[in-house]
Amino acid sequence: MAQEGKTSFERDIKPLFRQMDIDHMEPFGVFLDDYGYMSKRENAESVRGTLVSKEMPPDGPYWSQEQLDLLSRWIADGCSP
């Protein structure tokens, strides 16, 4: 998972999204693999909410608590690239 130091979008967060998740969400204007989109706190929090409530990914597999904690930490730490 995350290396020492700040959690990074490119290194730690982006790889958690499968290509099928990215492709599924793009028509809805949700760009899971785009740092510019995900670095906006309201977008990141919205994505996190859908992951926590198990609305995403459709039909699973759902994110583990460790993955959710990593995303939460990335958001709390200021959404580093």
Stockholm file with secondary structure:
# STOCKHOLM 1.0

chainA/1-81         MAQEGKTSFERDIKPLFRQMDIDHMEPFGVFLDDYGYMSKRENAESVRGTLVSKEMPPDGPYWSQEQLDLLSRWIADGCSP
#=GR chainA/1-81 SS CCCSSSCCIIIIIGGGSCHHHHHHHGGGTCCTTCHHHHTSHHHHHHHHHHHHTTCSSTTCCCCCHHHHHHHHHHHHTTCCC
#=GC SS_cons        CCCSSSCCIIIIIGGGSCHHHHHHHGGGTCCTTCHHHHTSHHHHHHHHHHHHTTCSSTTCCCCCHHHHHHHHHHHHTTCCC
//
